[in-house]
Amino acid sequence: MTENWEFDLVLFGATGFVGTITAQYLVDAAPVTARIALAGRSAEKLRALRTGLGPAAANWQLVVADAADRSALEALAARTAVVITTVGPYQRYGLPLVAACAQSGTHYADLTGESIFTREAIDRYHDRAVATGAKIVNSCGFDSIPSDLSVHQLYRAVAADHAGELADTTLVATVHGGVSGGTIDSARAMWEAIAADPSKKAVISDPYSLSPDTARDPRVGRQSDHALQRAAGIAPGLKGWVGTFVMAPHNTKIVRRSNGLLGWVYGKNFRYREVMDAGTSAAAPLIAAAAAGGVIAGMRAVAVLSKSSPGRELLDRVLPEPGTGPDEKARAAGWFRMTTHAHTSSGARYVATFAGQGDPGYQATAVMLAESGLCLAFDRAHLPGTVGIVTPATAMGDALTARLRGAGMTIEVAGHSAPEAVRTRVRR
């Protein structure tokens, strides 16, 4: 990897909705000496964005590049140490930038929740990225940083306490905020890809489809991302009901890929899933059931409609438009809290908490992406050596955890030892 970069960090897709929020965050979070560039298709929009960001961004450079222009993307990647990108759906627009970064040895982070895109990036560019030393880090937003870092921190705490290996592990998501138009459009792009090539459906249905070596994955029987059960079945003391979490199918695959990239250290009986908190009201079972049924029905409807031009036109009319979202006040009012409950092979129980303020699909996601880019650019001496098509935990691990704590997010692990029944607080 060359050290002769013009920029420390390029934000690609800077004038989009999440891109603009990310740029606004970088104004305050980046070192004053950071060499930052804003990139996108329109020079006029880029200039307007830079002006709106104020004096701190006055010296930021502008790079005009289209997601479909391979030559422009190759030139962009060659000029910078790190690229972070909000340009999705990644299945449609993302692979040329991955190719450019893998070729030039440029670190990269995105917001994808598209397993098919991630699998294709692995198949095409992992080996090249390994050869050039590039960290191509997928899913650096609400998909899938809370999931990936929570399990990684659980593993670190259990190993430090000599409490065995991770076994049954379940993330319970409590979220206040909307699903972004970009997230919905990404899901739609995946189903359109499946409509064009039905063999790609296996990437969605196989829980280990992003694994580096399925032959070495834990053999723990069938695993499903659909749920409807009492929360107490996950961990003693939990109340109410849980149901299907719409982001689980991708997040769980990223966590399992991290396990594989780390040498399957989480445990030979590591079983992982994610669910959504449905509350404790009398209607909670119905809410959970409706969530589970709604997710399945919605996926089936999008899959069917994506197969035809009239169906795609209907989806264009009824689904939220990509690149739009709530106003600043609504974004600030959002929040999320993810608690990941783990049982270990020694009988101990641990829980990781990952929580933050801000709409998870927009505000919190922008913070996570920006801090990932800053971590890749400025924390190189503290990063794991893992390169290729990698995950947040394996690419940045403790360095990113520290940055997100510094950004105001709660990331902590508590252990409960079965023999002594003594609660301990662990912070790493």
N, C-alpha and C positions, 0 to 999 in steps of 0.2 A: 504494500500500500504506500503510495507516495505521500510525502509530507508537504508538498508544494501546492497547498490549496489556497484558492482565492477567498473562499468562505469557510467559516466554521459550520454554518448551518443554513440550509435553504428550506423554506416552507413552500411546498408545491401545492397549488390549489388555494392560495392565500386569500383570494377574493370571494370564495364561497362562504356559506353561512358559518360552518364550524371553522373554516380556515381563518376567517376574520376574528372570531373569538380567540383562536389560538395565537394569532398575531398580537392581539391586544394583551394577552397574558405575557407573551415574550417581552413586550416593552418593559415590563416591570421585573420579570424574572431573570432575564439574560444578563450576563456580565456587561458592564458598560463598554468594555473593549471587544465584545463579541462581534465578529464579522458575519452579519446576517443578511440574507437576500430573500426577497419575496418573489415567487414565481407563479406564472399562470399564463392564460392565453391572451389576455388583453392588457396591453401597455397602459391604456387609458385608465382601466379599473385599478391596476396596480399602483399607478401614480396617485389616484384618488384615495386609495387605502393608506398609502404611506403618509400622505398629508394629514389624514384623519387620525393617525396614530400619534401625531405630535412631534415635538423636537427630538425626543429620544430616538426616533426612527428616521430622522432626517437623512442620515448617512447610509441607511440600508440600501443596498443595490436592488435593482429590478431585473428579472430574467424572464423574457418572453419565451414560452415553450408550450406546445400542445401535447396532450397525452398520447396522441397518435403519431407524433413526429419523432421517429426514432433518432434521427441525427441530432435534433435539438435536445432530446433527453440524454443522449450520450455526452454531448457537450456540457450540459448542466452537471451531470454526475462527475465529470472529470474536474470540475471547478471547485468541488466542495467536499468537506470531510463527512458531512451527514446531510441526508435528505429526509424530511418528514412530509408525508403526503396525506391530504384529505380527499383526493380525487377518486371517487367511486361512482358506481359500483366497481370494485376492483376486478371482478370477473370480466368486465367490459373494457376497462381502461388501465388496469394496473400492471400487467405483465411487462410492457416495454420499459417502464421505469425500473422494475426489479432487474430486468436483463442488463440495463445500463449500469446500475449500481454493482451488480455482481461482477460485471466485466471490469469495472474501474477500481474495485476494492473500496467502494464508498458505503459507509454505514447507512441504514435505511430503517424507517419505522412507519407503520401505517395504522389504520383504524379498522381493518377488515374484520368482518364476522362471517366471511364466506369460506367455508371449508373447501369447496371445490377450487377456488382460486389458490388457497394455500397449498393444496395438494399438487396443483399444476406447477406452482412456483418451486416446490421441492423437487419435483420430477425433472424440471427443465434446468434449474439454476443452482441447486444446492451445491453440487460438486464444484462449479465454477466459483461460487462465493467462498467456499472453503479454500480453494487455490489462491484467491486474491486476498483473503483475510477479511472479507466483508461480513458484517453482521446484518443480515436481512431479517428484521424483527417484525413479525406480523402481530396484529391484534393488540395495539398499544393504547386502547381506550377502555371504556367500560366493558366492551369486549376486548381483552379478557384479563386485564391487569389485576383486578381484585381477586378473581379466581386463582390465577396463576401464582401471584405473590403470596396469597393466603396459604395455599398448600405448601409452597416452598418454605415459608416461615414455620409452618407446623412441622415439616420434616426436620428443619434445623433444630427446633426446640426439642423434639422427641429424641433426636440423635444425641444432642448435648446432655440430655437427662438419662441417657442409656435406658430408655423406656421401650425398646423394641422397634418395631416397624409400624408404619401406617397400615391400617386395615380399612374397615368401613369408614368412609369419609363423605360427609354431606354438607354442601353449602346451602344455607337458607337465606334467600334474598328478600329484603324489605326495601321497596323503592317508591319514592314520591317524585314523579316526573313522567313525561311523555316518551313515547317511542318515536324516534326521529324519522323524517321522511327518507333520509339516506339509508337508515337501517332497513326500512321496509323495501326500498328500491334494491338493496343488496340481496335480500331474500328473494325478491322477484327475479333478479338476474341469475341467481343460482337455478331456480326452477326453469327459466328459459334455457339455460345451458343443458339441463337434464332433458328438456323437451327435444333439443337438437341432438343429444347424445345420451340415451337412456342408461348407458353403462355408468355414467357419472353419479347416478342415484346411490350407488354403493358407498360413495364417499360420505353421503349424509347418513345412511343407515348403519354403517359400521362404526362402533365407538372408538376403534383403534385405527381409523383410516389415515390419520396423520402420524402414526407411529414410525420411528426410523427402522424398526425391525419387528414385525408382528409376531415372529416366532419366539421372541423373548418377552412378550408382554405377559402380565399376570393372567393366569387362567382362573377366573372367578365366576364363570358362568354368564348367563345372559344379563345385560345391563340395559335399562331403558331410561330415557329422559322424561317420560311422562309419569306424573305422580298424582295421587289423591289419598291422603292418609292423615292420621293424627300426628301432630308434631312431636308428641311425647315418644313416639316410636323411633325418633332420631336420637334424642338425648333426654335423660330425665330432667324434669323441670320445665321443658318447653310446653307451651300451652297452645291450644287452638288447632288449626288445620294448615296443611301445606298442599300446594298444587303445582302444576307444570310451570316451569320458568322458561319463557320463550327463548332466552339466550343460551340455555343449557346445551343444546346439541353442538354448538361450536365451542363454547368455553371448556366443556369436558374433554374435548379432543385436544385442545391446546395444553391442558393440564397433563393429559396422558403423554403427549409428545414431549413435554418437559421431563417427565419421568424417564422416558426412553433416552433422551439426549444426555441425561445425567447418569446413565448406566443402570436404570431401573432401581434406584436407591430408595424409592419411597416404600417399597415392600413387595414381597412375592405374592401377597394377598391383598394388595391395594385395590380397593373398589371405590369409585368416585362418582357422585352425581350431584345435581343442583336442583333445588326446588324453590318455589315462591311462597312467602308467608301470606296466608289468606285471612289471618285474623282470628279472633276468639269469639266473635258474635255468633248468635244462633244460626245466622245465615252463612257462616264460614264454610261449612261443607258444600253448600250450593255454589258459593263463590269459587271454591277450589275446583269443583267439578266443571263449572262453566268455563273456567280458565283452561283446564285440560282439554275439554271438548272444543273450545273456541280455537285453541292453538292448532289442534289436529284438523278441524274443519277449515280453518283459514289456509293452512298449508295445502290441503287438498284442492281448495278452490283456486288458489293461485297456480298450482301445478296444472290443473285442467285448463284454465284460461290462458296460460302462457303458451299453450300449444297452437293457438290460432291467432291470426291477425285481428279478427273481431274481439277476441278475448283480451288481447293485449291493449286494444283501444279502450275497452271497458275499464281495465285496470288503470290506464292513464287518467280516466275521468274520476274514478272513485278513491284512489289512493292519494295520500299526502304527497305534495310535490317535493322532490329532492331539493336541497339547498334552501329550505325554509325552516322556520322554527319559532319558538316562543320569544317574547320580548325579554329585555334584560331583567325586569322585575320578576317575571315568572321563572326565568332560569335561576335566579338567585334563591328563590323560594324552594327549589327542589332539593332533594337529599337522598342518600342511600345508606344502607347498613347491611353488610354481608357478614354472617356468622357461619364459620365452617367448623363442624363438629367431627372430631376424629376419634376413633377407637384404635388402640395399638395392640400389637401382638402380646404385650405383657399384661393387658387388662386395664391400662391407664386410659384416661379420657382427656383430650385437649380440645380447646376451642380457639380459633383465630377470629379476630374481629377486624374488619376493614370497613371504615365508614368515612363519609365526607359530605360536605355541603355543596349544593349546586346541582341543577338538573343533570342526572347521570349521563343522559344521551348527548348533551351539549356542553354545558359548563365544565362538569367534572371530566368529561372525555377530553376536552381541549387542554385542561391542565395536565392530564396524564400523557397526552401526546407531546406537549411542549416539554415536559420534564424528561420524557424519554429521549427526545432529541438533544436536550442539554446534557443529559447523562452520557449519551454516546459521544458527544463532542468534547466534553470537558472533564469527564471522570475516567478517562481511558486507563489510568494507572490502577484503578480499583475495580475494573470489570473482569468477569471470568473470561477465560480464553476461548470459549465456545464461539465458533463462526459458522457461516452457512445460513440456511433458512432456519431461523431459530425462534425462540419464544422470549417473552419479557423476563421470566425467571432465569432462564439459562444464559441470556445475553447480558443482563444487567443486575439481576439478583439483589444483593444487599445495597448496592449503590443507588438503585432506583427506589428501593424501599425507604432509604434515608431521605432522598429528595422529596418523595411524596409526603413523608411525615413533616418535613420542613415546609411544605406547601399547605399544611393544615389538616392533612388527612390522618385518621387514626388507623394504625396498623399495629396490632399487638396479639400476643398469644398467652393463654392461661392454661396451666396443666392441672389435672386432678388425678392424683395417684390412687389407684384402686385399693392397694393394701393399707395405706395409712389414712386415706380419705383426707389428705391435707392439700389445700389449694395453694398453688404457688403462682406468682406472676413472673412471666418470662418476657423480656424485651431484647430483641436482637435486630 
